Amino acid sequence: MRRAYADGSRRGRALEEEKQVRYCNSAMAKKRRAASRADMVMTTVAFPRDLYRRLAMAALDENAAIAELVREAVLEWLRRRDTARRKGRKP
């Protein structure tokens, strides 16, 4: 039996129904991840349910861990921000 979370939802429920099997079967698949967590800081991020569903689907499509996609997105945002600041604009 699947474990229910505090809000009553169950694992995988946030994903579209046709993708649930793919999600469950991909749990053991090798994903693109950071080489090491040796010099990393752990944090928690809360996402709206729909945004998390889209992120989870993108992670499946890219065969990457969600954390890896979030790191890539933050790095890209920081690059754009730095470039805009050097040009005297706000991002």
Beta strands, then each sheet from edge to edge (+ up, - down):
end
